[in-house]
């Protein structure tokens, strides 16, 4: 037994020695680390002009006419050249195009501190060519409206009752800085059929109209144009279904129209525009309405149109039948060439106004609101009676400076350019409100910036 224990002890010792020998050998190298997964491709940065993967082939396309690689213009041109599924036309009756590159870029005559106005002109000149119309009618109209085809006989009127079909194209403009709202109907056609009164058609078309009077352009002036096609087929006749009645009422709200949009007459224009929109909405209780909107800031003037609208209308028999639509016309929206003054029609070669021959009475009589003239605004609304009395008593230069500055600043706030404000300060100084000494102090070129400008214009 003792011998067996010794053998076990010797075996255990030997095993321990062997384990020690193994532990003294160098460690084996660890297995290699797995390779990291590839990083996902970076997302395109829209701000940096990068394109997603599906647009990689755009780089192989030829550059645009500008010849500059990259940029929004090249992307738009590349997208146009791609073979993609066409988008569905959800506005089958109206199409609007906008051109604002020149306005935003600032090329051409500047509009700031100048007057302009919005004009709408037809783009179908052959139809209104004087020679062609005088020779026998509209030259370019291939198809003529057939009233007999639109009418209903007495049996249809008796069986189906009354019916009113109205189709109209409305242009609405919202201008900010100054705040102006104007609405014009470019085309309106109304057909009323009643067993008691028979049938009546009323059609109106705008060939060339001014949507707004002149307004002063400020650095932050923006224009939003909305073009709306409204179609209605009412089976019960209603009074006032003729849109032209609403148009006439709206026009009466702003009569007499002023040549310039000012702080005082702008609310009347907004009231007329809101009235027409309210009335047209009421007329089209069951209708189809299409509307397209374009908005932009104006920096400079261009001779080209800023908006173009192409309108079609369905037959009176079925306003939902887009396959039978017929082109009504095309209209272009222009900004009138900027002018520096509404108080004179003459300008110098450098674009500044020429007031030669313009009297102070004409300037003071210029209307800026309902029953409100420049004279009334200066001497009644600006609250300067105490200062005028003091100037007449003392001919004080500081008092003259205060009056001059107050008049020019007030008229600029109303809607005058700096040129017309300066002319109005001079006209006010020529009025019977000032003595000779006070007039001389007020007309001093150093009295204020407006009077300095006036002397530069007339000297």
TORMAR-512162 format. One record per residue (C-alpha): residue in one letter; y, z, x. Coordinates in Angstrom, 3 decimals, decimal comma. Example, Ala and Ser with C-alpha at 12.3 -4.5 7.8 and 13.67 -1.06 7.14 Angstrom:
BEGIN
+-----+----------+----------+----------+
| res |        v |        w |        u |
+-----+----------+----------+----------+
|   A |   -4,500 |    7,800 |   12,300 |
|   S |   -1,060 |    7,140 |   13,670 |
+-----+----------+----------+----------+
# end
This chain:
BEGIN
+-----+----------+----------+----------+
| res |        v |        w |        u |
+-----+----------+----------+----------+
|   X |    0,000 |    0,000 |    0,000 |
|   X |    2,386 |    0,863 |    2,814 |
|   X |    1,528 |   -2,433 |    4,497 |
|   X |    2,299 |   -4,329 |    1,281 |
|   X |    5,690 |   -2,606 |    0,969 |
|   X |    6,540 |   -3,526 |    4,528 |
|   X |    5,730 |   -7,144 |    3,807 |
|   X |    7,991 |   -7,087 |    0,801 |
|   X |   10,770 |   -5,510 |    2,818 |
|   X |   10,376 |   -8,085 |    5,555 |
|   X |   10,421 |  -10,882 |    3,005 |
|   X |   13,570 |   -9,504 |    1,391 |
|   X |   15,287 |   -9,158 |    4,751 |
|   X |   14,350 |  -12,701 |    5,640 |
|   X |   15,727 |  -13,941 |    2,350 |
|   X |   18,990 |  -12,119 |    2,958 |
|   X |   19,236 |  -13,605 |    6,439 |
|   X |   18,672 |  -17,063 |    5,045 |
|   X |   21,379 |  -16,563 |    2,390 |
|   X |   23,780 |  -15,378 |    5,055 |
|   X |   23,063 |  -18,422 |    7,138 |
|   X |   23,739 |  -20,664 |    4,151 |
|   X |   27,009 |  -18,910 |    3,362 |
|   X |   28,240 |  -19,449 |    6,903 |
|   X |   28,079 |  -23,258 |    6,569 |
|   X |   31,320 |  -25,198 |    5,604 |
|   X |   32,028 |  -25,761 |    1,840 |
|   X |   31,309 |  -29,238 |    0,472 |
|   X |   34,454 |  -31,285 |   -0,495 |
|   X |   35,363 |  -31,113 |   -4,224 |
|   X |   34,770 |  -34,182 |   -6,371 |
|   X |   37,776 |  -36,567 |   -6,624 |
|   X |   40,209 |  -35,926 |   -9,509 |
|   X |   40,071 |  -38,444 |  -12,341 |
|   X |   42,791 |  -41,116 |  -12,250 |
|   X |   45,686 |  -40,337 |  -14,653 |
|   X |   45,968 |  -42,435 |  -17,806 |
|   X |   48,588 |  -45,184 |  -17,610 |
|   X |   51,982 |  -44,216 |  -19,073 |
|   X |   52,815 |  -45,809 |  -22,418 |
|   X |   55,350 |  -48,656 |  -22,253 |
|   X |   58,943 |  -47,502 |  -22,785 |
|   X |   60,451 |  -48,005 |  -26,191 |
|   X |   63,229 |  -50,607 |  -26,344 |
|   X |   66,708 |  -49,212 |  -26,068 |
|   X |   68,811 |  -50,909 |  -28,752 |
|   X |   72,018 |  -49,682 |  -27,223 |
|   X |   71,072 |  -51,320 |  -23,928 |
|   X |   70,229 |  -54,615 |  -25,610 |
|   X |   66,442 |  -54,424 |  -24,861 |
|   X |   64,001 |  -56,290 |  -27,093 |
|   X |   60,583 |  -55,215 |  -28,429 |
|   X |   57,357 |  -56,884 |  -27,215 |
|   X |   57,252 |  -59,413 |  -30,033 |
|   X |   60,543 |  -60,827 |  -28,758 |
|   X |   59,411 |  -61,316 |  -25,113 |
|   X |   59,321 |  -65,079 |  -25,550 |
|   X |   63,041 |  -65,123 |  -26,288 |
|   X |   63,739 |  -65,182 |  -22,552 |
|   X |   62,216 |  -68,651 |  -22,298 |
|   X |   64,560 |  -70,071 |  -24,905 |
|   X |   67,650 |  -72,028 |  -23,841 |
|   X |   70,957 |  -70,147 |  -23,819 |
|   X |   73,503 |  -70,570 |  -26,559 |
|   X |   76,594 |  -72,722 |  -26,308 |
|   X |   78,409 |  -69,867 |  -24,601 |
|   X |   75,882 |  -70,094 |  -21,758 |
|   X |   75,783 |  -66,364 |  -21,141 |
|   X |   72,315 |  -64,758 |  -20,905 |
|   X |   71,539 |  -61,872 |  -23,203 |
|   X |   73,873 |  -60,376 |  -25,770 |
|   X |   73,911 |  -60,302 |  -29,549 |
|   X |   74,856 |  -63,986 |  -29,873 |
|   X |   71,792 |  -65,110 |  -27,858 |
|   X |   69,500 |  -62,828 |  -29,834 |
|   X |   70,806 |  -64,252 |  -33,110 |
|   X |   70,367 |  -67,807 |  -31,822 |
|   X |   66,853 |  -67,026 |  -30,617 |
|   X |   65,883 |  -65,500 |  -33,935 |
|   X |   67,108 |  -68,590 |  -35,740 |
|   X |   64,887 |  -70,811 |  -33,562 |
|   X |   61,747 |  -68,732 |  -34,139 |
|   X |   59,238 |  -69,873 |  -36,702 |
|   X |   59,357 |  -67,063 |  -39,255 |
|   X |   58,760 |  -66,887 |  -42,959 |
|   X |   61,934 |  -67,651 |  -44,911 |
|   X |   63,540 |  -64,810 |  -46,816 |
|   X |   63,649 |  -64,963 |  -50,577 |
|   X |   66,970 |  -65,835 |  -52,170 |
|   X |   67,733 |  -62,899 |  -54,434 |
|   X |   71,219 |  -64,229 |  -55,218 |
|   X |   70,455 |  -67,699 |  -56,577 |
|   X |   73,883 |  -68,255 |  -58,094 |
|   X |   76,253 |  -67,260 |  -55,255 |
|   X |   76,325 |  -67,726 |  -51,490 |
|   X |   79,009 |  -66,144 |  -49,282 |
|   X |   79,758 |  -66,856 |  -45,613 |
|   X |   82,004 |  -64,667 |  -43,452 |
|   X |   83,885 |  -65,628 |  -40,286 |
|   X |   85,431 |  -62,718 |  -38,437 |
|   X |   85,008 |  -63,468 |  -34,712 |
|   X |   88,609 |  -64,576 |  -34,272 |
|   X |   89,959 |  -61,702 |  -36,313 |
|   X |   88,100 |  -59,078 |  -34,308 |
|   X |   88,536 |  -60,715 |  -30,891 |
|   X |   92,282 |  -60,816 |  -31,314 |
|   X |   92,903 |  -64,462 |  -30,482 |
|   X |   95,799 |  -66,265 |  -32,120 |
|   X |   99,057 |  -64,875 |  -33,536 |
|   X |   99,075 |  -61,125 |  -33,987 |
|   X |   99,235 |  -59,724 |  -37,503 |
|   X |  100,415 |  -56,204 |  -36,755 |
|   X |  103,894 |  -55,520 |  -38,140 |
|   X |  103,808 |  -58,884 |  -39,925 |
|   X |  103,281 |  -59,876 |  -43,536 |
|   X |  100,365 |  -61,935 |  -44,804 |
|   X |   98,674 |  -62,536 |  -48,150 |
|   X |   95,262 |  -63,615 |  -49,403 |
|   X |   94,984 |  -67,137 |  -50,768 |
|   X |   91,971 |  -68,682 |  -52,513 |
|   X |   91,673 |  -72,482 |  -52,396 |
|   X |   88,967 |  -74,794 |  -53,669 |
|   X |   86,860 |  -76,597 |  -51,062 |
|   X |   86,322 |  -79,615 |  -53,306 |
|   X |   89,450 |  -81,608 |  -52,417 |
|   X |   88,157 |  -84,963 |  -53,688 |
|   X |   87,972 |  -83,530 |  -57,182 |
|   X |   91,654 |  -82,636 |  -57,079 |
|   X |   92,956 |  -85,478 |  -54,952 |
|   X |   96,256 |  -86,631 |  -56,487 |
|   X |   95,469 |  -90,304 |  -56,045 |
|   X |   91,956 |  -89,941 |  -57,401 |
|   X |   92,937 |  -87,869 |  -60,434 |
|   X |   95,850 |  -90,173 |  -61,198 |
|   X |   93,522 |  -93,154 |  -60,982 |
|   X |   91,163 |  -91,918 |  -63,646 |
|   X |   89,685 |  -88,491 |  -63,074 |
|   X |   87,695 |  -86,408 |  -60,651 |
|   X |   86,086 |  -88,682 |  -58,137 |
|   X |   83,254 |  -86,569 |  -56,770 |
|   X |   81,738 |  -85,181 |  -59,976 |
|   X |   78,395 |  -86,912 |  -60,485 |
|   X |   77,527 |  -85,043 |  -63,654 |
|   X |   79,795 |  -84,279 |  -66,602 |
|   X |   79,507 |  -81,287 |  -68,860 |
|   X |   78,053 |  -82,163 |  -72,248 |
|   X |   79,477 |  -79,988 |  -75,001 |
|   X |   77,170 |  -81,587 |  -77,546 |
|   X |   74,133 |  -80,491 |  -75,538 |
|   X |   75,382 |  -76,889 |  -75,486 |
|   X |   76,210 |  -76,701 |  -79,190 |
|   X |   74,065 |  -75,538 |  -82,116 |
|   X |   73,870 |  -77,179 |  -85,504 |
|   X |   74,598 |  -75,327 |  -88,739 |
|   X |   70,909 |  -74,588 |  -89,357 |
|   X |   70,497 |  -72,941 |  -85,945 |
|   X |   73,631 |  -70,883 |  -86,489 |
|   X |   72,389 |  -69,766 |  -89,891 |
|   X |   68,897 |  -68,957 |  -88,673 |
|   X |   69,780 |  -67,283 |  -85,358 |
|   X |   73,108 |  -65,719 |  -86,219 |
|   X |   76,119 |  -65,524 |  -83,932 |
|   X |   75,901 |  -66,071 |  -80,211 |
|   X |   78,269 |  -65,648 |  -77,253 |
|   X |   77,426 |  -66,974 |  -73,799 |
|   X |   79,801 |  -66,008 |  -70,987 |
|   X |   79,584 |  -67,065 |  -67,349 |
|   X |   82,204 |  -65,937 |  -64,866 |
|   X |   82,827 |  -65,675 |  -61,128 |
|   X |   85,105 |  -62,808 |  -60,072 |
|   X |   86,652 |  -62,138 |  -56,663 |
|   X |   87,807 |  -58,607 |  -55,907 |
|   X |   89,626 |  -57,420 |  -52,779 |
|   X |   90,073 |  -53,861 |  -51,542 |
|   X |   92,630 |  -53,545 |  -48,738 |
|   X |   93,197 |  -50,303 |  -46,876 |
|   X |   96,378 |  -49,438 |  -44,956 |
|   X |   98,137 |  -50,373 |  -47,201 |
|   X |   96,078 |  -49,447 |  -50,241 |
|   X |   95,803 |  -52,599 |  -52,368 |
|   X |   93,311 |  -53,695 |  -54,982 |
|   X |   93,332 |  -57,182 |  -56,485 |
|   X |   90,953 |  -59,050 |  -58,800 |
|   X |   90,900 |  -62,749 |  -59,633 |
|   X |   88,580 |  -64,830 |  -61,795 |
|   X |   87,668 |  -68,023 |  -59,959 |
|   X |   85,742 |  -69,537 |  -62,850 |
|   X |   85,003 |  -68,516 |  -66,415 |
|   X |   83,204 |  -70,373 |  -69,193 |
|   X |   82,711 |  -68,874 |  -72,652 |
|   X |   80,787 |  -70,419 |  -75,558 |
|   X |   80,966 |  -68,761 |  -78,969 |
|   X |   78,857 |  -69,925 |  -81,884 |
|   X |   79,159 |  -68,389 |  -85,324 |
|   X |   78,086 |  -69,656 |  -88,731 |
|   X |   81,382 |  -68,617 |  -90,306 |
|   X |   83,788 |  -69,844 |  -87,626 |
|   X |   81,813 |  -72,667 |  -86,059 |
|   X |   81,818 |  -73,160 |  -82,294 |
|   X |   84,408 |  -72,702 |  -79,558 |
|   X |   84,492 |  -73,262 |  -75,812 |
|   X |   86,930 |  -71,711 |  -73,336 |
|   X |   86,814 |  -72,663 |  -69,642 |
|   X |   89,060 |  -71,595 |  -66,788 |
|   X |   88,949 |  -72,681 |  -63,159 |
|   X |   91,134 |  -71,507 |  -60,271 |
|   X |   92,077 |  -74,377 |  -57,966 |
|   X |   94,472 |  -72,452 |  -55,713 |
|   X |   95,700 |  -68,913 |  -56,327 |
|   X |   97,195 |  -66,058 |  -54,361 |
|   X |   95,035 |  -62,994 |  -54,777 |
|   X |   97,797 |  -60,735 |  -53,438 |
|   X |  101,510 |  -60,870 |  -52,733 |
|   X |  102,620 |  -60,386 |  -49,140 |
|   X |  101,604 |  -57,087 |  -47,556 |
|   X |  102,359 |  -55,582 |  -44,155 |
|   X |   99,471 |  -55,410 |  -41,698 |
|   X |   99,046 |  -52,150 |  -39,800 |
|   X |   96,791 |  -51,455 |  -36,784 |
|   X |   94,068 |  -50,106 |  -39,098 |
|   X |   94,224 |  -52,621 |  -41,944 |
|   X |   90,804 |  -53,619 |  -43,289 |
|   X |   89,770 |  -55,987 |  -46,070 |
|   X |   86,676 |  -55,810 |  -48,233 |
|   X |   85,904 |  -58,829 |  -50,382 |
|   X |   83,436 |  -58,639 |  -53,260 |
|   X |   82,290 |  -61,704 |  -55,182 |
|   X |   80,518 |  -61,120 |  -58,450 |
|   X |   78,736 |  -63,521 |  -60,771 |
|   X |   78,313 |  -62,123 |  -64,280 |
|   X |   76,270 |  -63,878 |  -66,949 |
|   X |   75,829 |  -62,766 |  -70,515 |
|   X |   74,054 |  -64,069 |  -73,599 |
|   X |   74,920 |  -61,870 |  -76,557 |
|   X |   73,382 |  -62,540 |  -79,937 |
|   X |   76,094 |  -60,614 |  -81,751 |
|   X |   79,642 |  -61,918 |  -81,466 |
|   X |   82,175 |  -59,385 |  -80,227 |
|   X |   85,940 |  -59,498 |  -80,193 |
|   X |   87,434 |  -60,157 |  -76,825 |
|   X |   84,366 |  -61,830 |  -75,362 |
|   X |   86,618 |  -64,407 |  -73,754 |
|   X |   87,227 |  -63,195 |  -70,234 |
|   X |   90,506 |  -65,071 |  -70,106 |
|   X |   92,027 |  -62,659 |  -72,628 |
|   X |   91,286 |  -59,837 |  -70,233 |
|   X |   92,735 |  -61,864 |  -67,378 |
|   X |   95,968 |  -62,447 |  -69,270 |
|   X |   96,292 |  -58,779 |  -70,111 |
|   X |   95,671 |  -57,828 |  -66,493 |
|   X |   98,336 |  -60,298 |  -65,357 |
|   X |  100,833 |  -58,790 |  -67,773 |
|   X |  100,302 |  -55,351 |  -66,268 |
|   X |  101,846 |  -56,402 |  -62,976 |
|   X |  104,579 |  -58,703 |  -64,295 |
|   X |  107,141 |  -59,321 |  -63,022 |
|   X |  105,276 |  -59,743 |  -59,747 |
|   X |  107,041 |  -58,787 |  -56,544 |
|   X |  106,959 |  -60,886 |  -53,414 |
|   X |  105,830 |  -57,844 |  -51,433 |
|   X |  103,280 |  -55,102 |  -52,005 |
|   X |  105,015 |  -51,771 |  -51,563 |
|   X |  104,265 |  -48,127 |  -52,132 |
|   X |  105,852 |  -48,398 |  -55,584 |
|   X |  104,121 |  -51,470 |  -57,035 |
|   X |  100,668 |  -51,101 |  -55,445 |
|   X |   99,493 |  -48,681 |  -58,201 |
|   X |  100,280 |  -51,324 |  -60,849 |
|   X |   98,081 |  -53,832 |  -59,022 |
|   X |   95,260 |  -51,307 |  -58,840 |
|   X |   95,653 |  -50,609 |  -62,557 |
|   X |   95,438 |  -54,308 |  -63,397 |
|   X |   92,387 |  -54,779 |  -61,179 |
|   X |   90,616 |  -51,753 |  -62,662 |
|   X |   91,432 |  -52,950 |  -66,174 |
|   X |   89,874 |  -56,349 |  -65,551 |
|   X |   86,749 |  -54,832 |  -64,012 |
|   X |   86,387 |  -52,395 |  -66,901 |
|   X |   86,838 |  -55,132 |  -69,471 |
|   X |   84,404 |  -57,484 |  -67,761 |
|   X |   81,808 |  -54,725 |  -67,578 |
|   X |   82,242 |  -54,024 |  -71,279 |
|   X |   81,852 |  -57,723 |  -72,051 |
|   X |   78,545 |  -57,928 |  -70,264 |
|   X |   76,446 |  -55,245 |  -71,913 |
|   X |   73,297 |  -57,374 |  -71,496 |
|   X |   73,767 |  -59,513 |  -68,452 |
|   X |   72,758 |  -60,808 |  -65,056 |
|   X |   75,024 |  -59,618 |  -62,253 |
|   X |   75,033 |  -60,868 |  -58,669 |
|   X |   77,424 |  -59,459 |  -56,090 |
|   X |   77,988 |  -60,123 |  -52,395 |
|   X |   80,283 |  -58,006 |  -50,203 |
|   X |   81,942 |  -58,646 |  -46,842 |
|   X |   84,263 |  -56,231 |  -44,999 |
|   X |   86,175 |  -56,578 |  -41,745 |
|   X |   89,229 |  -55,426 |  -39,833 |
|   X |   92,001 |  -57,885 |  -39,079 |
|   X |   93,638 |  -58,043 |  -35,659 |
|   X |   95,036 |  -61,556 |  -35,467 |
|   X |   95,496 |  -64,637 |  -37,597 |
|   X |   93,399 |  -67,782 |  -37,726 |
|   X |   93,948 |  -71,050 |  -39,549 |
|   X |   90,276 |  -71,098 |  -40,554 |
|   X |   89,013 |  -69,420 |  -43,722 |
|   X |   87,750 |  -65,877 |  -43,383 |
|   X |   85,333 |  -66,136 |  -46,315 |
|   X |   83,687 |  -69,036 |  -48,128 |
|   X |   81,890 |  -68,771 |  -51,447 |
|   X |   79,605 |  -71,342 |  -53,064 |
|   X |   78,854 |  -70,748 |  -56,739 |
|   X |   76,335 |  -72,196 |  -59,171 |
|   X |   75,804 |  -71,405 |  -62,830 |
|   X |   72,865 |  -71,725 |  -65,225 |
|   X |   72,974 |  -73,778 |  -68,427 |
|   X |   74,404 |  -72,116 |  -71,494 |
|   X |   71,044 |  -72,462 |  -73,232 |
|   X |   69,297 |  -70,066 |  -70,824 |
|   X |   71,171 |  -67,946 |  -68,279 |
|   X |   67,877 |  -66,961 |  -66,597 |
|   X |   66,883 |  -70,535 |  -65,790 |
|   X |   67,727 |  -70,750 |  -62,092 |
|   X |   65,887 |  -74,081 |  -61,731 |
|   X |   68,503 |  -75,738 |  -63,937 |
|   X |   71,531 |  -74,277 |  -62,173 |
|   X |   74,454 |  -76,570 |  -61,409 |
|   X |   77,063 |  -76,223 |  -58,680 |
|   X |   80,403 |  -75,066 |  -60,053 |
|   X |   82,445 |  -75,231 |  -56,879 |
|   X |   83,248 |  -73,845 |  -53,459 |
|   X |   86,212 |  -71,658 |  -52,594 |
|   X |   87,704 |  -70,663 |  -49,247 |
|   X |   89,539 |  -67,377 |  -48,673 |
|   X |   92,453 |  -67,620 |  -46,253 |
|   X |   95,015 |  -65,289 |  -44,770 |
|   X |   98,456 |  -66,872 |  -44,950 |
|   X |  100,222 |  -67,509 |  -41,678 |
|   X |  101,963 |  -64,221 |  -40,742 |
|   X |  105,705 |  -63,987 |  -41,305 |
|   X |  108,069 |  -61,346 |  -39,870 |
|   X |  110,336 |  -60,988 |  -42,907 |
|   X |  110,378 |  -61,399 |  -46,679 |
|   X |  114,187 |  -61,154 |  -46,713 |
|   X |  114,647 |  -64,523 |  -45,018 |
|   X |  112,537 |  -67,672 |  -44,788 |
|   X |  113,933 |  -68,742 |  -41,404 |
|   X |  112,563 |  -67,781 |  -38,006 |
|   X |  113,476 |  -68,424 |  -34,390 |
|   X |  111,185 |  -70,165 |  -31,948 |
|   X |  109,837 |  -66,857 |  -30,663 |
|   X |  108,715 |  -65,834 |  -34,148 |
|   X |  111,514 |  -63,364 |  -34,886 |
|   X |  113,390 |  -63,679 |  -38,184 |
|   X |  116,689 |  -65,517 |  -38,485 |
|   X |  119,020 |  -63,667 |  -40,874 |
|   X |  121,851 |  -66,151 |  -40,557 |
|   X |  123,342 |  -66,689 |  -44,009 |
|   X |  121,565 |  -63,696 |  -45,577 |
|   X |  124,065 |  -61,392 |  -47,249 |
|   X |  123,846 |  -57,634 |  -47,466 |
|   X |  123,918 |  -57,926 |  -51,265 |
|   X |  120,785 |  -60,098 |  -51,229 |
|   X |  118,956 |  -57,566 |  -49,070 |
|   X |  119,987 |  -54,578 |  -51,188 |
|   X |  118,948 |  -56,419 |  -54,366 |
|   X |  115,410 |  -57,120 |  -53,130 |
|   X |  112,857 |  -55,600 |  -55,587 |
|   X |  110,348 |  -53,121 |  -54,194 |
|   X |  109,066 |  -51,737 |  -57,492 |
|   X |  109,519 |  -51,804 |  -61,241 |
|   X |  113,284 |  -51,543 |  -61,820 |
|   X |  113,684 |  -50,405 |  -58,211 |
|   X |  115,696 |  -52,254 |  -55,569 |
|   X |  116,337 |  -51,550 |  -51,891 |
|   X |  119,776 |  -50,189 |  -52,808 |
|   X |  118,287 |  -47,739 |  -55,334 |
|   X |  115,666 |  -46,551 |  -52,886 |
|   X |  118,131 |  -45,914 |  -50,049 |
|   X |  120,855 |  -44,175 |  -52,034 |
|   X |  118,785 |  -42,474 |  -54,751 |
|   X |  115,301 |  -41,781 |  -53,375 |
|   X |  116,023 |  -40,775 |  -49,773 |
|   X |  118,200 |  -37,782 |  -50,773 |
|   X |  120,959 |  -38,347 |  -48,205 |
|   X |  124,075 |  -37,617 |  -50,314 |
|   X |  125,150 |  -34,651 |  -48,167 |
|   X |  124,704 |  -36,567 |  -44,912 |
|   X |  126,557 |  -39,612 |  -46,265 |
|   X |  129,462 |  -37,392 |  -47,337 |
|   X |  129,535 |  -35,729 |  -43,910 |
|   X |  129,491 |  -39,116 |  -42,128 |
|   X |  132,366 |  -40,383 |  -44,274 |
|   X |  134,376 |  -37,279 |  -43,379 |
|   X |  133,638 |  -37,081 |  -39,651 |
|   X |  132,133 |  -40,407 |  -38,475 |
|   X |  129,874 |  -38,200 |  -36,366 |
|   X |  127,468 |  -40,109 |  -34,123 |
|   X |  124,611 |  -37,634 |  -34,631 |
|   X |  124,952 |  -37,866 |  -38,404 |
|   X |  124,968 |  -41,661 |  -38,166 |
|   X |  121,801 |  -41,509 |  -36,063 |
|   X |  120,103 |  -39,300 |  -38,673 |
|   X |  121,008 |  -41,648 |  -41,544 |
|   X |  120,005 |  -44,770 |  -39,624 |
|   X |  116,648 |  -43,304 |  -38,620 |
|   X |  115,947 |  -42,005 |  -42,116 |
|   X |  116,582 |  -45,394 |  -43,744 |
|   X |  114,489 |  -47,389 |  -41,281 |
|   X |  111,596 |  -44,909 |  -41,320 |
|   X |  111,605 |  -44,694 |  -45,115 |
|   X |  111,485 |  -48,470 |  -45,587 |
|   X |  108,724 |  -48,776 |  -42,988 |
|   X |  106,700 |  -46,246 |  -44,970 |
|   X |  107,314 |  -48,211 |  -48,160 |
|   X |  105,915 |  -51,406 |  -46,635 |
|   X |  108,689 |  -53,162 |  -44,677 |
|   X |  108,280 |  -54,526 |  -41,162 |
|   X |  110,593 |  -53,205 |  -38,455 |
|   X |  112,670 |  -56,395 |  -38,789 |
|   X |  113,281 |  -55,966 |  -42,520 |
|   X |  113,888 |  -52,234 |  -42,089 |
|   X |  116,576 |  -53,001 |  -39,488 |
|   X |  118,173 |  -55,593 |  -41,773 |
|   X |  118,213 |  -53,054 |  -44,600 |
|   X |  119,983 |  -50,462 |  -42,437 |
|   X |  122,697 |  -53,017 |  -41,720 |
|   X |  122,909 |  -53,988 |  -45,402 |
|   X |  123,237 |  -50,331 |  -46,411 |
|   X |  126,046 |  -49,815 |  -43,897 |
|   X |  127,913 |  -52,733 |  -45,519 |
|   X |  127,742 |  -51,150 |  -48,965 |
|   X |  130,514 |  -49,304 |  -50,777 |
|   X |  128,881 |  -45,967 |  -49,968 |
|   X |  130,536 |  -45,757 |  -46,534 |
|   X |  134,113 |  -45,702 |  -45,267 |
|   X |  135,253 |  -48,032 |  -42,491 |
|   X |  134,906 |  -45,310 |  -39,859 |
|   X |  131,478 |  -44,295 |  -41,109 |
|   X |  130,390 |  -47,954 |  -41,178 |
|   X |  131,476 |  -48,429 |  -37,558 |
|   X |  129,532 |  -45,319 |  -36,482 |
|   X |  126,431 |  -46,462 |  -38,361 |
|   X |  126,574 |  -50,008 |  -36,963 |
|   X |  126,862 |  -48,829 |  -33,381 |
|   X |  123,958 |  -50,362 |  -31,423 |
|   X |  123,188 |  -46,922 |  -29,995 |
|   X |  122,922 |  -45,207 |  -33,381 |
|   X |  119,149 |  -45,787 |  -33,674 |
|   X |  116,376 |  -48,220 |  -32,714 |
|   X |  116,728 |  -50,157 |  -35,972 |
|   X |  120,389 |  -50,921 |  -35,321 |
|   X |  119,602 |  -51,870 |  -31,718 |
|   X |  117,008 |  -54,318 |  -33,017 |
|   X |  119,473 |  -55,707 |  -35,555 |
|   X |  122,060 |  -56,448 |  -32,882 |
|   X |  119,410 |  -58,143 |  -30,753 |
|   X |  118,520 |  -60,369 |  -33,713 |
|   X |  122,043 |  -61,443 |  -34,628 |
|   X |  123,744 |  -61,553 |  -31,211 |
+-----+----------+----------+----------+
# end
